[in-house]
Amino acid sequence: MGQTQMSQAINGVITPQMREVATKEFVDANTLRELIAQGKVVIPANVKHETLCPQGIGQGLRTKINVNIGVSNDCCNMELELQKAIAAQRLQAEAIMDLSCFGKTKEFRKRLLQQTSAIIGTVPIYDAVGYHDKDLADLKVADFLKVVEEHAKDGVDFMTIHAGLNRSTVERIKKNKRLTNIVSRGGSLLFAWMEVNNAENPFYEHFDELLAICHEYDVTLSLGDACRPGSINDATDSSQIEELIVLGELTKRAWQSQVQVMIEGPGHMPLNEIAANMILQKKLCHGAPFYVLGPLVTDVAPGYDHITSAIGGAIAASNGADFLCYVTPAEHLRLPTLEDMKEGIIAVRIAAHAADLVKGIPNAKQWDDKMSEARAKVDFAAMIDLAIDPDKARKYREENMPKQQETCTMCGKMCAMKTMNQILNNQPIDI
């Protein structure tokens, strides 16, 4: 069997990927190695992914972001989705998930792995029906595992596997009615397969076989939350918590096999429950990195869910979440466009950075300080260069230029910064 980042960390080896991540994160390489050995940091790095630029996710590191792309039956434009992937990396997304569920998924996946250096993730169950050309109900356990192995061989760095949805949790869901049932696409497919076949979740029942595949290729296991709440009403209910307990148990089993693990978390959640959920997850899952979709803090903002998500993401990450999945304005409505994707990325990057300021991540505050220094000097060129979205900042500036170039059209000669600079430098005040 091959070596994983975790197995090498346990054996005292600092891998090239660990050194690169340590340099980017301004942390000691040996400290990083110890965190990986403990399972508190992961470096998703499939041994087959030759173009990868490694990133660390977990305790003490910058909050990372993920962008979802992929072709579907209604929107099967492979070239557009590849454009999104390239744009996402340009906008500094560290990870890209291929959620393709239709068409030439293998061809798209391989091109994605070749054309980007981001961490690449997939949800193999999305691909299972098409790969085997069978109806969902006719798939066998070996079919599910075969697709996982196929994705691993292609070079995928992390996979979402909904292994925590067992028969016990299924019965709890049926007995405790939810407003939105199961909103996880992978979770709903597994739920349906389990019910139709009156069988246990194949990924739960055959978890050791899954771990063997992950270990061979060093695929990071992203334990999916099939029971994540899809509405404010369903947040922190018994089904979500029961699955989380199972995920904690599976985390320990993965670590025994020296397989890297992340835990996926809630989707919709009121503001006052987010911090407690982060603490609960870290406790029940033994400090494994936490990956959240949002969470969206209200259900009533279709068209603006990048904002509801960013609010929840900032709170989640400042209370321990390590990895944020972006949400676009098109969430719940349609497949996002390139512009939707950009809005979603910028929103989640703002959330991630706001949380990094709270976490005390190295060099996070320095970025804000440099921006404040540029504002104090009324240096618009520097402000634009330092902006999280320089293109938009430049566009706004150029659309409405003031008569006096050292001010803006909001305050003009009454610019507070300009006035303070003049008075403190014993210069005449010109307003």
Buried (B, 14 or more C-beta within 10 A) or exposed (E): EEBBBBBBBBEEEBBEBBBBBBEBBEBEBEEBBBBBBBBBBBBBBBBBBEEBBBBBBBBBBBBBBBBBBBBBEEEBEBEBBBBBBBBBBEBEBBBBBBBBBBBBBBEBBEBBBEEBBBBBBBBBBBBBBBBBEEEBEEBEBEBBBBBBBBBBEBBBBBBBBBBBBBBEBBEBBEEEEBEBBBBBBBBBBBBEBBEEBEEBBBBBBBBEBBBBBBBBBBBBBBBBBBBBBBBBEBBBBBBBBBBBBBBBEBBEBBBEBBBBBBBBBBBBBBEEBBBEBBEBBBEBBBBBBBBBBBBBBBBEBEEBBBBBBBBBBBBBBBBBBBBBBBBBBBBBEEBBBEEBBBBBBBBBBBBBBBBBBBBEBBEBEEBEEBBEEBBEBBBBEBBBBBBBBEEBBBEEBEEEEBEBEBBBEEBEBEBEBBBEBBEEEEEEEEE
